[in-house]
Amino acid sequence: MPDLNDPLALDEVTAPHSASGEQVWTHDLSGVAPPPRPGRRWTPKRVVATPPAYDHPHGRRIMALVEAQGIEVERLKSARLTGVRGENDRQTYARAKSTLAIVVSPPSRRRLQPISPSADWRFDLAEGCPAHCQYCYLAGSLSGPPVTRVYADLDDILDGLADYAGRGTVTSRRAARRDEGTTFEASCYTDPLALEHLTGSWRRAVEHFGAWDAPVQLRWTTKFADVGTFTGLPHAGRTRVRFSVNGQPVTTRMEGGTAPLPERLAALRTLALDGYPVGLTIAPIMAIDDWRRHYGALLDAVATAVDGVPGLDLTAELITHRFTPGSKEVLLGWYPRTRIEMDEESRSRKHGKFGAVKYVYPPTVMGELRGWFESEIAARLPACRILYWT
């Protein structure tokens, strides 16, 4: 597994090989999930703060937290980020992935957008992610070098959410999910646990929702496992933490710098025992070789991880692999040796809500995948509720 702090050691994440040349998977999913341990943490090589960030209490809190970990914060003279571009795209990628910027959210981020089928509304506390997933959802979605930006105006962002309560269309008005209340997704453009030790932002968000006496729910998903600071918080059951999981060949070979799958499942159990609603984001589902066996092992491992949890509230969100022409171009630039299948000829071409082209699995493959997951989740995880398939 490549180091989170070495962005160039990630062209291809592979499992170790035996003397016979066969790949050896080092994380056994057959037994009980291992006990939690200190999670993998990202240490940025460069941290910068823009002048507006100093005007916000949370911006100053982030700077103090970063400096307490022995990381220098460079104060920029303007709100423009400089020193990120390298001599070529590869160097630019490495510099950007090693940089944390403390900024104020742009006005467009303060006007919440629907985020169907996940939640009523999307709000952002950061954008960018230090992990190195070869199918990265952010490729083609965010402009410029992939710098991780964290927002200093957290208090204003959280205060503005009240205007959207009761106004959504995904969970607020649909009978099948009305019990969730108005839902707010806080991980569309980042991974919260990858940044929490540097910001404290999501801990404050959990406490904000816990004190919000209304039918609302905070939602975020992660590929990390550093959940120690979230246990014991007054969350009031109003935060659902979902763990992004996949078949072991995907998590081991295509998700560089993230927590190993058994650690994610141990973290899921830890939060479930602390009373959090929890979830699985099985994504991206890939029609890899022997996919039934690999995904079957995943579901069995989840069943072991949640066994005996009292009052378990577990959901699953099932998201198949897709790509756009733009994301394919970006990803091949970032990970030129990736083995992810992105062959337009073997896919169905679809148009998104705003006319953008995307390539998904053809109907026969999609139907086979969906039928298997729906039946196997019902059989192996009977307490799990599937929220959607896409």
N, C-alpha and C positions, 0 to 999 in steps of 0.2 A: 504494500500500500504506500503510495508516495506521500511525502511529507506535505502537510498543508502549507508549510512555509517555503516550499521549493516548487514554484509554478512550472518550471521547465522539466521536472521529473515526472511527466504525466502523459506523454504521448500515448502510451498504451498500458493500462493497468492489467497485469496478468497474475494468475495464481502460480505458485511455485511448481516445479516439475519434478517428477521422480526420475530415477535412473533410466527407466524404460521410456521416458519422454511423455508420460501421461500427466495431465494436470492434477495436482493434489490440492483439494480445498481444505484450508486450515481451520475453518470454523464449523464444528459439528453442530448441526441443528436438531439432532435426534433426542437430546436429553433436555433436562431442565435448563432454562436460561441462566447464564452466569450471574452472580451478584453484581450490582452496580459498582463501578470503579471510577476514579476521576476521568472525565471524558477528554477526548482529543480536542485540543484548543488551538485556535489560529493565533499566531503572533504576527501582526503586520510589520513589514520592514520599514514602512513609512506611514506616519499619521499626520494629517494636516487638518487645520481648522480654518474656515473662512470667517472674516470679520463678523457677519451677522450671527454666527453661532454663539459668539460671546455675549450676545444680548439676551440669551435664554438660559434660565437656571439649569435646565436639563443639559444644555450644551456644556455648561461649566462642570456639571456633575460627570459627564462622559470624560471630559479632559482630565479631571482629577482621578477618575478610575483608571484611565489609561496610564497616566503618569505614575500612579501607585504600583503599577506592574512593571515599572522601569522602562517604559517606552516614552521617548520624547515626542511632544506634540509641536509640530511646526506651524506657526501662525502665518497665514498667507496675507498678502497686502490687499488682495481683492477677492471677490467671490469666484473668480476664474481659477480652475485647477490647472497647474502648470507642472512641467517636469515628468509627465507620464509617457509621452511619445518617445519611442526608441528609434533605432536606426532601421528597423524592419518590423513587420507585423508581429513576429514572434517575440521580439524584445518588448514591444509595446504591450502585448498580452501579459508577459511576465511582470512588468512593472505595475501594470494596472491591478493585477490579481494580488499584488503584494502591498497595495495602498488602501488605507482607510481614510475617508474624508468625512469630517464632521461639518455638516451643512444645515441650512434651513430648507424645509421642503418647499418646492415650487408651488405657486398658487393652484396649478392644475391638480396637484395631489390632494388638495384640501376639498375639492369637489368630488365626492365619492361616486363611484361607478358601480353598476350592478355586476355581479360576478357569477352568473349562472354557469353550471348547475351547482356550484359549491355553496354559495351564500348569497344573502341579500345584497351586501355591500362589500366593497374592497377598500381598505384603508392601509396606508403604508407608513411604517416607522423607519424603513431603510430601503435601499435598492442595491442590488449586487450581492454576490455570494462568493466566499473564498474557496468553496469546494470545486472539484474538477470533474463534473459529470459529463461524459462524452455525448450525451443527448441533451445537454443543458436547455431548459425551457426559455432561458433569458436570451439565448442566441437569436439575434434578429429582432428582439423585442425592445431592447434598450440601445440607444444610440451611443456611439463613441466607445473608447476603451472601457473594459469591464471593471472600472473602479468601484469599490464598495463604499456607498454613501450612507451615513446614519444621520437621522434627523434630530436636530437640537430642539426643535419646537414641539416636543412631545406633549407638553401640558396643553397647548393650544389644539393640537390634533385630537387628543382625547376629549377635551371639552366640546369640540365640534360634533361629536358623534350623536349627541342627544337629538339633534335636528332630524336624524334619519330613522329614529326608532319608530317601528310600526309602519314604515313606508315601503318596505321591500316587497318583492313578488316571488321570491324563491322559497323561503321558509315562512314568512309572515302570513302568507295567504293560501298556502297549499296545505290541505288537510293532512297529507302524509308526513309533513315535517313541521306542522304548526307548533308542536311541543317544544321545538328548539327556540321559538321566539324570533326576534329580529337578529339575524346573524351577520357578524362582521369578520371578514377574512383578513388576516394580518400577515400573510406570508406569500403573497403572489410574486413578489420580486426579490425575495431574499429567503434565507434560512435563519429563523430566530435564534436557535441554540448555537449556531456558528458565531454569533455576535454578542450574545447576552453577557458573557464575562467581560466584555469591553464597554457595554452600554447600560445594562440594567433596564432597558426599555420595556421588554416584554414582561418582566416581573411587575413593573409599575402598571402595565396594561391589565395584567391579571387582577391586581388589587383594585384597579379602577372598576372593572366589571363586577368584581365581587361585592363592591360597595354600591353598585348601581341597582337599586331596588326596582327592577322592571323585567319583563320577559325578553331578555337579550342574551346573546352568547358571543363570546370571543372565540375565534377559531384560528389555529395555525398548525403548520405541518413542518416536520424536520427530518433530516437524515443523521442527526447527531444524538448524543445520549447524556449530555451533561445536565441532568435535571435536578441536581441536589439543591439548588437555590429555590426551586419551585415547590418543594414539599413543605407543608406547614403553612403555606400562604392562605389567607382568608379568601379563597376563590369562589366559595358559595356554589360550586357546581356550574358556574357560568362561563367556564373556559373548557373547550374541547381541544385536546392536544392530539394530533394525528401523527403517526410515524410513517414516513415514506419507506416502503419495503418492496422487495422484488425477489425473483428467483436468484439463487446464489451466484450463478455465472454472471448475472448483471451486476449485483452489488459488489462482487469481488473484482470484476474486470473493468467495469465502466463507471464506477463512482469513486474516483480518486479523492483521497483526503477526508472521506466521511467515516463515521463510526461503523465498525463491523456490525453485521446484522444481529448477531446474538446480543450485542450491547444495546442496540435500539430496542429489542424486545424486552430486555431486562428493564430498560427505562420506562417502557410502556407499562410494565407491571408495577413499577414503583409509583407512577402517577395514578394508576387505577386504584391501588391500595390506599392512596391519599385522597380518594374520593373524586378525582377528576373524571369526567366523561372522556373517553379516549377513542382513537380511531386508527384505521389502516388506510393509507393512501397507497394502493397497489399501482405503481406507475413508474415508468411506462410499461404496460404489459406488452411483452414481445413474443412473437411466435418463433422462439429460438428452438434449437434442436432439443428434443425430449422435454418440451415445455411442460407437459402434464406432470412428469416426475418432479421437476424442479419446483413448480408452483404448488404441487401437493405437499412437498417437504416444507415449504414455507408455511402453508396453512396449518400443518401439524405442529410446527414450531410455535406458531402463534397460540394454538390451543394449549400447548404446554405452558406458555408464558402467562396466560390468563387463568389457568386452572386454579380454582379455589378463591378467586377474588370475589368478595361479597358485594352484592349490588352492582355487578359489572354493567357498565353502559358502553358498548362497543359498536362502532359503525365501520363500514368499508366504503371507500370510493374507488371505483375501477376505471382506470384511464389507459387507453391503448396508445401505443407509440404512433406518432405522426410527425411530419416535418413539412416545412415550406421551402421553396427554392432559396429564399434568403437565409433561413436558419441552416440549411445544408451547407451553403457556401461558407458561412461563418464557422460552423463546427469543423468542417474539413480544414479550415485555416488554423483553428486552435488545436485540433487533434488529427493531424494528417495520417496517422496510422490506425485510426479507429476501425473496428470491425463491425460497427453497427450498420445494419442493412438500410440503405437509403436509395433504393432503386425505384425510380418513378414508374418504370414499365411494369413492375410487379404490384403496384399500388393502385388504389382508386383515387381519382382526382376530385376534390370537392372544393366548394367555395365557402368561405366563412361569412359571418354576418355583414361584413363590410366589403365583400367581394374578393378577399385575399384567397389565394390558392393554397391548399394544403393537401398532402398525400397521406391517406389512411389505408389500413388493410382492406382488401376487397371483401364484399359481403359474405362470401363463403367462409373465409378465415375469421372474419369478425363474428359471425354467427357461431362458429365452432368454439371460439374463445369464450364468448359470452355464456353460451349454454353450459360449458364446463365450469366456469367460475361460479355461476349462480347455483348449480346443483352441488358442487363440492363445498362451497361455503356453508350452505344449508346443512350438509351432512357433517362437516368437520368442526364448524363453528356455529352451532345452532343459536347461540345468543347474539350473534352478530347481525346487524341490520344493514343491508346494502342501500346506500343513499342514491347512487346513480351509476350508470355505465356510459362511457363516452369514448 
